[in-house]
């Protein structure tokens, strides 16, 4: 999670068969302990042929794309989809591959034609995956600058203990896991996640409730969950707004986590 960074310029080589199989295996293993449904796929596009997916110039040199679909009428689906897919993204990072979440800057055309998801799910996110080209293009530098990709809100603006006036400190049992959440990617670097530790439970809130920020919340909480499991902690996720602390105006409750 600390090594992952958004890659927008790839070397143009398609992934090998073994690598695609490994990604498919990661997709099959991806889970979310919260309610929600999603669909995943990986597709190759021949950039020299008739199928040339559009990313408005944001992505260059990618041949393979992971596709994420869900029914966007339910915010829980967006959260669960982000939660599960970030597990795949981190698996790709472990393979030495670059990725980049794209939720709003792609043309559905060719992507949508090859994306087949069950039920009422529709394509919501595309993620190019491949080997980084190394040097970033000017457009990529500009994109990262305008999005503030390197800038993260200070943890004392995001995480709290006991009440909303007491910032998280490194003495909290959840400090490391919340710091890994802080590193998660989000659309336009919006960082919609907020969390408060009350006793042995962490309660998560969002600043926005549209589908894009639902995905962001899922990505962030997935970072938290993966860190907990990496440190051999087991815990239980739940959704019970009635038991969560009342939040300041502008925040909406999403979920809670308690170590067992």
ABEGO torsion letter per residue (X at the ends): XAABBBBABBAGBBBBAAAAAAAAAAAAABBBABBEBBBBBBBBBBAABABBBBAGGABBGBABBBBBBBBAABAAAAAAAAAAAAAAAAAAAAAGBBBBBBAAABBABAAAAABBBBEABBBABBBBBEBBAGBBBAAAAAAAAAAGAABBBBAAAABBBGBAABBBBAABAAAAAAAAAAABBBBGGAGABBBBBBEABBBBBBABABAAAAAAAAAAAAAAAAAAAAAGBBBBBBBBAAABBBBBBGBBBABBBBBX
